[in-house]
Amino acid sequence: MAEGSHWDLHGLQMVDIGAKETTLRIARASARVRMEPETLDRLRRGQVPKGDVLQAARVAGILAAKRTAELIPLCHPVPLDVVRVEFCFPDSSTVAIEAEARATARTGVEMEALVAAAVAALTIYDMCKAQDRAMVIQQVQLEEKSGGKSGHFLRIG
């Protein structure tokens, strides 16, 4: 079996980032939670029995980003400078989540941003499931990343 970035003839290995340059790394990721319009209306009015859904989801996303290396095998712990989680409502049945992670480090923060967006979406689901079990989490994806050797990525469309 040929060698790859995370495995060699001995099996899975953590990538050695010791020689990589320390640069500012930024990543943005997104997710969406689709639900019944009535559920979204209750969420926006703060009338979900479990409490402030968006604040809980924001904190959950930030905490999850900080623990990404514990969740994703072979992912390096990254000293995060900041994690932001924001919400908007593109239509009457969707919560759109955007998470941003930044670090001055030797490796990127794409996984941290993705984990933040996904866990924020899962938290929304958990807090609203008594009202709407048919909710769907969709489109967890990287939107943009910069810094490091691989350069800039921006999702178009």
ROKENU-817507 format. One line per field, with one value per atom (N, C-alpha, C, O): residue number from 1; z, y, x; chain. Coordinates in pm, whole numbers, plus 50000, padded with zeros to 5 digits. Atoms other than C-alpha are relative to their C-alpha. Layout:
nr <- NUM; ...
z <- Z; ...
y <- Y; ...
x <- X; ...
kette <- A; ...
***
This chain:
nr <- 1; 1; 1; 1; 2; 2; 2; 2; 3; 3; 3; 3; 4; 4; 4; 4; 5; 5; 5; 5; 6; 6; 6; 6; 7; 7; 7; 7; 8; 8; 8; 8; 9; 9; 9; 9; 10; 10; 10; 10; 11; 11; 11; 11; 12; 12; 12; 12; 13; 13; 13; 13; 14; 14; 14; 14; 15; 15; 15; 15; 16; 16; 16; 16; 17; 17; 17; 17; 18; 18; 18; 18; 19; 19; 19; 19; 20; 20; 20; 20; 21; 21; 21; 21; 22; 22; 22; 22; 23; 23; 23; 23; 24; 24; 24; 24; 25; 25; 25; 25; 26; 26; 26; 26; 27; 27; 27; 27; 28; 28; 28; 28; 29; 29; 29; 29; 30; 30; 30; 30; 31; 31; 31; 31; 32; 32; 32; 32; 33; 33; 33; 33; 34; 34; 34; 34; 35; 35; 35; 35; 36; 36; 36; 36; 37; 37; 37; 37; 38; 38; 38; 38; 39; 39; 39; 39; 40; 40; 40; 40; 41; 41; 41; 41; 42; 42; 42; 42; 43; 43; 43; 43; 44; 44; 44; 44; 45; 45; 45; 45; 46; 46; 46; 46; 47; 47; 47; 47; 48; 48; 48; 48; 49; 49; 49; 49; 50; 50; 50; 50; 51; 51; 51; 51; 52; 52; 52; 52; 53; 53; 53; 53; 54; 54; 54; 54; 55; 55; 55; 55; 56; 56; 56; 56; 57; 57; 57; 57; 58; 58; 58; 58; 59; 59; 59; 59; 60; 60; 60; 60; 61; 61; 61; 61; 62; 62; 62; 62; 63; 63; 63; 63; 64; 64; 64; 64; 65; 65; 65; 65; 66; 66; 66; 66; 67; 67; 67; 67; 68; 68; 68; 68; 69; 69; 69; 69; 70; 70; 70; 70; 71; 71; 71; 71; 72; 72; 72; 72; 73; 73; 73; 73; 74; 74; 74; 74; 75; 75; 75; 75; 76; 76; 76; 76; 77; 77; 77; 77; 78; 78; 78; 78; 79; 79; 79; 79; 80; 80; 80; 80; 81; 81; 81; 81; 82; 82; 82; 82; 83; 83; 83; 83; 84; 84; 84; 84; 85; 85; 85; 85; 86; 86; 86; 86; 87; 87; 87; 87; 88; 88; 88; 88; 89; 89; 89; 89; 90; 90; 90; 90; 91; 91; 91; 91; 92; 92; 92; 92; 93; 93; 93; 93; 94; 94; 94; 94; 95; 95; 95; 95; 96; 96; 96; 96; 97; 97; 97; 97; 98; 98; 98; 98; 99; 99; 99; 99; 100; 100; 100; 100; 101; 101; 101; 101; 102; 102; 102; 102; 103; 103; 103; 103; 104; 104; 104; 104; 105; 105; 105; 105; 106; 106; 106; 106; 107; 107; 107; 107; 108; 108; 108; 108; 109; 109; 109; 109; 110; 110; 110; 110; 111; 111; 111; 111; 112; 112; 112; 112; 113; 113; 113; 113; 114; 114; 114; 114; 115; 115; 115; 115; 116; 116; 116; 116; 117; 117; 117; 117; 118; 118; 118; 118; 119; 119; 119; 119; 120; 120; 120; 120; 121; 121; 121; 121; 122; 122; 122; 122; 123; 123; 123; 123; 124; 124; 124; 124; 125; 125; 125; 125; 126; 126; 126; 126; 127; 127; 127; 127; 128; 128; 128; 128; 129; 129; 129; 129; 130; 130; 130; 130; 131; 131; 131; 131; 132; 132; 132; 132; 133; 133; 133; 133; 134; 134; 134; 134; 135; 135; 135; 135; 136; 136; 136; 136; 137; 137; 137; 137; 138; 138; 138; 138; 139; 139; 139; 139; 140; 140; 140; 140; 141; 141; 141; 141; 142; 142; 142; 142; 143; 143; 143; 143; 144; 144; 144; 144; 145; 145; 145; 145; 146; 146; 146; 146; 147; 147; 147; 147; 148; 148; 148; 148; 149; 149; 149; 149; 150; 150; 150; 150; 151; 151; 151; 151; 152; 152; 152; 152; 153; 153; 153; 153; 154; 154; 154; 154; 155; 155; 155; 155; 156; 156; 156; 156; 157; 157; 157; 157
z <- 50000; 50000; 50000; 50079; 50009; 49905; 50121; 50191; 49888; 50162; 49964; 49847; 50017; 50208; 50109; 50185; 49901; 50424; 50143; 50235; 49865; 50723; 50024; 50129; 49979; 50675; 49926; 49827; 50065; 50587; 50010; 50039; 49998; 50577; 50136; 50146; 49864; 50955; 50040; 50146; 49968; 50947; 50010; 49959; 49984; 51040; 50083; 50181; 49933; 51149; 50006; 49917; 49994; 51265; 49911; 49915; 50087; 51009; 50085; 50181; 49932; 51126; 49943; 49828; 50044; 51106; 50055; 50039; 49934; 51290; 49909; 49954; 50093; 50981; 49926; 49853; 50070; 50856; 50060; 50178; 49957; 50874; 50081; 50047; 49921; 51140; 49926; 49902; 50070; 50960; 50057; 50130; 49963; 51020; 49915; 49792; 50068; 50931; 50033; 50149; 49982; 50880; 49920; 49806; 50072; 50787; 50037; 50152; 49979; 50745; 49949; 49842; 50037; 50736; 50025; 50101; 49982; 50716; 50014; 49982; 49989; 50791; 49996; 50017; 50000; 50761; 50077; 50076; 49934; 50972; 49944; 49959; 50056; 50794; 50098; 50152; 49904; 51008; 49955; 49859; 50028; 51004; 50030; 50126; 49975; 50978; 50142; 50201; 49863; 51311; 50102; 50198; 49910; 51481; 49993; 50095; 50015; 51337; 50062; 50124; 49940; 51443; 50153; 50214; 49853; 51802; 50042; 50143; 49970; 51796; 49997; 50090; 50014; 51675; 50107; 50147; 49894; 51936; 50140; 50239; 49869; 52217; 50076; 50199; 49936; 52286; 49993; 49991; 49995; 52279; 50147; 50215; 49856; 52622; 50057; 50175; 49947; 52651; 50018; 50077; 49977; 52642; 49871; 49764; 50111; 52415; 49907; 49930; 50090; 52126; 49934; 49932; 50074; 51934; 50090; 50049; 49910; 52235; 50041; 50049; 49967; 52335; 49883; 49902; 50119; 51977; 49976; 49936; 50016; 51960; 50096; 50055; 49900; 52282; 49970; 49981; 50033; 52180; 49882; 49885; 50116; 51844; 50038; 49994; 49956; 52008; 50082; 50059; 49917; 52269; 49916; 49939; 50086; 52003; 49918; 49904; 50078; 51788; 50085; 50037; 49910; 52089; 50030; 50077; 49970; 52123; 49874; 49882; 50127; 51758; 50000; 49952; 49999; 51812; 50082; 50062; 49922; 52063; 49923; 49957; 50075; 51809; 49869; 49829; 50133; 51477; 50013; 50052; 49987; 51470; 49920; 49807; 50060; 51391; 49974; 49911; 50014; 51398; 50108; 50226; 49904; 51562; 50088; 50039; 49917; 51860; 49949; 49926; 50053; 51739; 50105; 50159; 49905; 51967; 49932; 49869; 50071; 51842; 50055; 50176; 49962; 51845; 50023; 50116; 49985; 51798; 49923; 49822; 50072; 51699; 50008; 50115; 50005; 51588; 49937; 49842; 50055; 51523; 49986; 50084; 50029; 51359; 49931; 49873; 50055; 51243; 49915; 49943; 50075; 50979; 49952; 49967; 50036; 50839; 49856; 49829; 50141; 50458; 49952; 49848; 50034; 50449; 50126; 50235; 49883; 50679; 50067; 50168; 49939; 50751; 50015; 50036; 49996; 50760; 50094; 50094; 49924; 51011; 49928; 49914; 50063; 50830; 50105; 50174; 49900; 51045; 49927; 49829; 50051; 50969; 50118; 50216; 49895; 51182; 49940; 49828; 50041; 51157; 50111; 50228; 49906; 51322; 49950; 49830; 50034; 51332; 50098; 50217; 49916; 51459; 49928; 49805; 50053; 51411; 50035; 50150; 49973; 51373; 49879; 49776; 50107; 51161; 49918; 49821; 50073; 51045; 49997; 50080; 50023; 50923; 50101; 50187; 49905; 51107; 49932; 49982; 50070; 50853; 50084; 50092; 49921; 51080; 50119; 50156; 49887; 51373; 49957; 50027; 50050; 51164; 49965; 49996; 50035; 51029; 50123; 50127; 49876; 51376; 50070; 50121; 49937; 51512; 49931; 49999; 50073; 51237; 50024; 50046; 49983; 51272; 50140; 50155; 49863; 51651; 50032; 50108; 49984; 51643; 49940; 50000; 50063; 51402; 50085; 50102; 49914; 51625; 50127; 50175; 49879; 51925; 49970; 50050; 50040; 51740; 49991; 50041; 50011; 51656; 50139; 50165; 49867; 52015; 50077; 50144; 49922; 52161; 49942; 50013; 50065; 51909; 49967; 49916; 50046; 51860; 50060; 49999; 49941; 52096; 49916; 49914; 50084; 51859; 49857; 49787; 50143; 51528; 49979; 49962; 50019; 51490; 49854; 49826; 50142; 51111; 49951; 49832; 50041; 51113; 49926; 49949; 50079; 50872; 50009; 49986; 50003; 50910; 49863; 49820; 50135; 50568; 49972; 50043; 50058; 50375; 50100; 50106; 49917; 50633; 49903; 49846; 50102; 50417; 50030; 50099; 49992; 50402; 49900; 49784; 50087; 50258; 49952; 49837; 50033; 50270; 50096; 50213; 49914; 50402; 49941; 49820; 50044; 50388; 50098; 50212; 49920; 50517; 49968; 49932; 50022; 50476; 49857; 49768; 50128; 50184; 49890; 49774; 50104; 50003; 49948; 49850; 50051; 49964; 50035; 50130; 49972; 49949; 49927; 49812; 50059; 49886; 50029; 50141; 49984; 49831; 49921; 49799; 50069; 49751; 49918; 49968; 50090; 49455; 49976; 49938; 50028; 49427; 50105; 50090
y <- 49882; 50000; 50124; 50132; 49877; 50343; 50088; 50074; 49908; 50613; 50118; 50157; 49882; 50907; 50100; 50079; 49897; 51218; 49956; 50006; 50043; 51039; 49853; 49800; 50141; 50683; 49962; 50024; 50054; 50489; 49848; 49794; 50146; 50125; 49943; 49825; 50045; 50104; 50030; 49984; 49967; 50242; 50150; 50229; 49859; 50571; 50072; 50018; 49917; 50845; 50144; 50189; 49858; 51203; 50070; 50037; 49926; 51443; 50086; 50148; 49916; 51614; 50141; 50164; 49861; 51988; 50087; 50209; 49925; 52089; 50095; 50201; 49916; 52234; 50101; 50185; 49908; 52419; 50140; 50157; 49861; 52796; 50037; 49997; 49949; 52961; 50120; 50219; 49890; 53182; 50016; 49930; 49979; 53330; 49906; 49910; 50094; 53060; 50040; 50062; 49964; 53146; 49902; 49868; 50085; 52918; 50039; 50071; 49980; 52972; 49878; 49825; 50115; 52690; 50035; 50128; 49973; 52677; 49871; 49763; 50110; 52454; 50062; 50183; 49953; 52480; 49901; 49780; 50083; 52351; 50041; 50155; 49975; 52321; 49945; 49836; 50036; 52306; 50056; 50133; 49944; 52380; 50150; 50193; 49855; 52755; 50035; 50130; 49972; 52744; 49980; 50056; 50025; 52597; 50115; 50164; 49889; 52867; 50127; 50204; 49882; 53134; 49997; 50098; 50013; 53002; 50021; 50085; 49982; 52987; 50149; 50200; 49857; 53348; 50086; 50187; 49924; 53470; 49960; 50015; 50044; 53291; 49919; 49922; 50075; 53063; 49849; 49773; 50143; 52726; 49965; 50030; 50031; 52560; 49977; 50004; 50027; 52461; 50125; 50118; 49877; 52824; 50067; 50043; 49921; 53055; 49911; 49884; 50099; 52821; 50053; 49983; 49949; 53045; 50026; 50002; 49980; 53139; 49866; 49853; 50133; 52774; 49941; 49882; 50052; 52679; 50071; 50008; 49923; 52957; 49948; 49920; 50048; 52845; 49856; 49823; 50138; 52478; 49994; 49916; 49997; 52557; 50044; 49985; 49951; 52753; 49894; 49866; 50104; 52483; 49880; 49822; 50114; 52211; 50029; 49942; 49964; 52396; 49985; 49938; 50010; 52410; 49855; 49829; 50142; 52029; 49914; 49792; 50072; 51933; 49888; 49779; 50101; 51745; 49877; 49769; 50115; 51522; 49919; 49804; 50063; 51437; 49937; 49832; 50043; 51394; 49933; 49998; 50070; 51128; 50070; 50112; 49946; 51262; 50150; 50204; 49855; 51625; 50065; 50028; 49933; 51853; 50096; 50162; 49894; 52064; 50136; 50152; 49869; 52424; 50106; 50107; 49892; 52727; 50109; 50200; 49910; 52915; 50142; 50163; 49859; 53294; 50044; 50120; 49964; 53325; 49898; 49842; 50075; 53127; 50083; 50128; 49926; 53303; 49911; 49838; 50074; 53147; 50099; 50160; 49906; 53355; 49928; 49821; 50059; 53285; 50102; 50222; 49917; 53421; 49909; 49787; 50072; 53320; 50032; 50127; 49969; 53305; 49980; 50035; 50018; 53191; 49960; 49956; 50023; 53100; 49865; 49836; 50132; 52749; 49961; 49844; 50033; 52773; 50089; 50212; 49929; 52869; 49971; 49855; 50014; 52931; 50035; 50136; 49985; 52897; 50026; 49959; 49980; 53041; 50003; 50075; 50006; 52958; 50040; 50003; 49960; 53115; 49966; 49991; 50030; 52993; 50068; 50070; 49936; 53181; 49953; 49934; 50037; 53079; 50043; 50044; 49981; 53175; 49871; 49850; 50136; 52824; 49941; 50006; 50073; 52566; 49912; 49849; 50080; 52392; 50074; 50161; 49928; 52502; 49974; 49887; 50006; 52549; 49964; 49997; 50040; 52406; 49909; 49927; 50096; 52121; 50069; 50035; 49928; 52358; 50078; 50077; 49927; 52575; 49905; 49932; 50099; 52269; 49939; 49922; 50058; 52118; 50102; 50066; 49896; 52450; 50011; 50016; 49989; 52475; 49877; 49890; 50124; 52110; 49988; 49952; 50012; 52117; 50108; 50084; 49898; 52445; 49950; 49967; 50056; 52276; 49889; 49883; 50108; 51969; 50055; 49998; 49939; 52192; 50059; 50047; 49950; 52366; 49884; 49893; 50119; 52024; 49951; 49928; 50053; 51906; 50088; 50036; 49911; 52213; 50016; 50056; 49983; 52215; 49868; 49869; 50128; 51842; 49967; 49893; 50028; 51833; 50064; 50014; 49933; 52074; 49947; 49955; 50031; 51935; 49891; 49922; 50110; 51592; 49980; 49900; 50015; 51626; 50097; 50103; 49907; 51891; 49925; 49806; 50058; 51830; 50091; 50212; 49928; 51934; 49974; 49859; 50015; 51999; 50094; 50192; 49913; 52147; 50045; 50163; 49967; 52133; 50003; 49900; 49987; 52267; 50112; 50209; 49896; 52468; 50109; 50079; 49888; 52814; 50070; 50113; 49927; 52968; 49960; 49930; 50019; 52908; 50078; 50093; 49929; 53106; 49972; 49931; 50023; 53078; 49866; 49771; 50127; 52809; 49976; 50057; 50037; 52637; 49977; 50008; 50032; 52527; 50122; 50112; 49877; 52887; 50023; 49964; 49954; 53042; 49912; 49873; 50070; 52853; 50082; 50128; 49932; 53022; 49925; 49908; 50070; 52830; 50103; 50208; 49913; 52988; 49936; 49819; 50049; 52954; 49923; 49878
x <- 50085; 50000; 50090; 50184; 49921; 50140; 49975; 49875; 50014; 50196; 49911; 49903; 50083; 49957; 50033; 50127; 49968; 49945; 49973; 50037; 50036; 49788; 50027; 49988; 49972; 49908; 50127; 50165; 49881; 50218; 49993; 49887; 50000; 50319; 49963; 49927; 50030; 50261; 49856; 49812; 50137; 49907; 49978; 50057; 50033; 49744; 50106; 50156; 49901; 49981; 49952; 49880; 50027; 49947; 50104; 50222; 49910; 50096; 50093; 50050; 49901; 50416; 49990; 50025; 50013; 50347; 50112; 50108; 49893; 50664; 50076; 50119; 49924; 50834; 49913; 49965; 50090; 50526; 50010; 50039; 49995; 50518; 49875; 49764; 50112; 50302; 49942; 50012; 50067; 50050; 49859; 49810; 50140; 49708; 49915; 49922; 50089; 49454; 49857; 49823; 50141; 49088; 49915; 49948; 50094; 48801; 49858; 49828; 50143; 48428; 49927; 49957; 50083; 48176; 49855; 49824; 50143; 47800; 49923; 49971; 50096; 47506; 49861; 49845; 50139; 47129; 49915; 49939; 50100; 46844; 49865; 49821; 50133; 46510; 49896; 49913; 50104; 46197; 49866; 49859; 50132; 45828; 50002; 50066; 50003; 45758; 49956; 50008; 50047; 45573; 50113; 50124; 49887; 45882; 50099; 50147; 49906; 46106; 49944; 50017; 50062; 45859; 50014; 50046; 49986; 45863; 50146; 50173; 49858; 46244; 50035; 50098; 49967; 46271; 49935; 49992; 50068; 46020; 50045; 49996; 49952; 46204; 49897; 49895; 50108; 45909; 50021; 49924; 49969; 46086; 50018; 50098; 49995; 46039; 50140; 50163; 49866; 46406; 50085; 50192; 49925; 46519; 50045; 49989; 49947; 46719; 50081; 50199; 49941; 46794; 50126; 50228; 49885; 47032; 50120; 50234; 49885; 47243; 50061; 50183; 49948; 47271; 50077; 50183; 49933; 47363; 50133; 50231; 49876; 47624; 50107; 50220; 49903; 47793; 50043; 50161; 49967; 47775; 50097; 50192; 49911; 47939; 50141; 50239; 49869; 48220; 50072; 50190; 49938; 48285; 50043; 50149; 49966; 48280; 50125; 50211; 49881; 48534; 50126; 50229; 49884; 48767; 50039; 50150; 49974; 48741; 50012; 50005; 49995; 48775; 50103; 50075; 49894; 49102; 49962; 50019; 50046; 48922; 49895; 49868; 50108; 48650; 50045; 49993; 49958; 48832; 50136; 50233; 49872; 49106; 50111; 50091; 49878; 49454; 49996; 50087; 50011; 49336; 50087; 50079; 49913; 49593; 49921; 49830; 50059; 49489; 50050; 50170; 49964; 49488; 49967; 49857; 50028; 49522; 49916; 49969; 50092; 49216; 50009; 50012; 50004; 49225; 49856; 49827; 50142; 48849; 49915; 49958; 50103; 48541; 49873; 49833; 50126; 48226; 49894; 49922; 50113; 47885; 49885; 49842; 50108; 47612; 49884; 49902; 50122; 47257; 49925; 49928; 50094; 47023; 49887; 49893; 50122; 46685; 49966; 49892; 50021; 46683; 49857; 49818; 50140; 46321; 49924; 49982; 50086; 46031; 50020; 49957; 49980; 46158; 50146; 50176; 49857; 46539; 50078; 50063; 49897; 46804; 50131; 50170; 49868; 47133; 50105; 50095; 49894; 47443; 50130; 50161; 49865; 47784; 50095; 50074; 49899; 48085; 50134; 50167; 49866; 48428; 50098; 50072; 49893; 48746; 50127; 50155; 49872; 49077; 50106; 50081; 49886; 49417; 50128; 50133; 49866; 49779; 50073; 50113; 49956; 49911; 50072; 50089; 49931; 50092; 49907; 49949; 50098; 49777; 49867; 49842; 50124; 49437; 49891; 49902; 50111; 49112; 49868; 49760; 50122; 48868; 49914; 49792; 50078; 48766; 49934; 49821; 50059; 48709; 49876; 49775; 50117; 48475; 49886; 49770; 50103; 48291; 49935; 49813; 50054; 48252; 49910; 49804; 50082; 48122; 49864; 49761; 50127; 47858; 49912; 49792; 50077; 47753; 49941; 49825; 50049; 47724; 49897; 49803; 50105; 47531; 49869; 49763; 50120; 47287; 49940; 49818; 50049; 47261; 49934; 49836; 50058; 47190; 49863; 49771; 50131; 46908; 49901; 49789; 50087; 46765; 49960; 49842; 50028; 46794; 49901; 49811; 50085; 46627; 49860; 49768; 50130; 46340; 49930; 49819; 50055; 46278; 49864; 49787; 50132; 45978; 49888; 49776; 50099; 45799; 50000; 49899; 49988; 45927; 50106; 50224; 49904; 46088; 50040; 50130; 49968; 46096; 50108; 50135; 49894; 46370; 50110; 50133; 49891; 46657; 50121; 50111; 49872; 47019; 50061; 50073; 49947; 47170; 50115; 50138; 49898; 47457; 50106; 50139; 49884; 47733; 50118; 50154; 49897; 48014; 50097; 50064; 49899; 48333; 49964; 49936; 50030; 48268; 50127; 50137; 49878; 48614; 50110; 50084; 49884; 48963; 50116; 50128; 49879; 49284; 50112; 50091; 49880; 49636; 50061; 49991; 49933; 49894; 50041; 50013; 49940; 50059; 49897; 49923; 50098; 49742; 49926; 49852; 50057; 49628; 49855; 49802; 50135; 49285; 49898; 49918; 50113; 48960; 49876; 49856; 50128; 48624; 49895; 49909; 50109; 48305; 49924; 49885; 50076; 48132; 49864; 49854; 50135; 47758; 49938; 49824
kette <- A; A; A; A; A; A; A; A; A; A; A; A; A; A; A; A; A; A; A; A; A; A; A; A; A; A; A; A; A; A; A; A; A; A; A; A; A; A; A; A; A; A; A; A; A; A; A; A; A; A; A; A; A; A; A; A; A; A; A; A; A; A; A; A; A; A; A; A; A; A; A; A; A; A; A; A; A; A; A; A; A; A; A; A; A; A; A; A; A; A; A; A; A; A; A; A; A; A; A; A; A; A; A; A; A; A; A; A; A; A; A; A; A; A; A; A; A; A; A; A; A; A; A; A; A; A; A; A; A; A; A; A; A; A; A; A; A; A; A; A; A; A; A; A; A; A; A; A; A; A; A; A; A; A; A; A; A; A; A; A; A; A; A; A; A; A; A; A; A; A; A; A; A; A; A; A; A; A; A; A; A; A; A; A; A; A; A; A; A; A; A; A; A; A; A; A; A; A; A; A; A; A; A; A; A; A; A; A; A; A; A; A; A; A; A; A; A; A; A; A; A; A; A; A; A; A; A; A; A; A; A; A; A; A; A; A; A; A; A; A; A; A; A; A; A; A; A; A; A; A; A; A; A; A; A; A; A; A; A; A; A; A; A; A; A; A; A; A; A; A; A; A; A; A; A; A; A; A; A; A; A; A; A; A; A; A; A; A; A; A; A; A; A; A; A; A; A; A; A; A; A; A; A; A; A; A; A; A; A; A; A; A; A; A; A; A; A; A; A; A; A; A; A; A; A; A; A; A; A; A; A; A; A; A; A; A; A; A; A; A; A; A; A; A; A; A; A; A; A; A; A; A; A; A; A; A; A; A; A; A; A; A; A; A; A; A; A; A; A; A; A; A; A; A; A; A; A; A; A; A; A; A; A; A; A; A; A; A; A; A; A; A; A; A; A; A; A; A; A; A; A; A; A; A; A; A; A; A; A; A; A; A; A; A; A; A; A; A; A; A; A; A; A; A; A; A; A; A; A; A; A; A; A; A; A; A; A; A; A; A; A; A; A; A; A; A; A; A; A; A; A; A; A; A; A; A; A; A; A; A; A; A; A; A; A; A; A; A; A; A; A; A; A; A; A; A; A; A; A; A; A; A; A; A; A; A; A; A; A; A; A; A; A; A; A; A; A; A; A; A; A; A; A; A; A; A; A; A; A; A; A; A; A; A; A; A; A; A; A; A; A; A; A; A; A; A; A; A; A; A; A; A; A; A; A; A; A; A; A; A; A; A; A; A; A; A; A; A; A; A; A; A; A; A; A; A; A; A; A; A; A; A; A; A; A; A; A; A; A; A; A; A; A; A; A; A; A; A; A; A; A; A; A; A; A; A; A; A; A; A; A; A; A; A; A; A; A; A; A; A; A; A; A; A; A; A; A; A; A; A; A; A; A; A; A; A; A; A; A; A; A; A; A; A; A; A; A; A
***
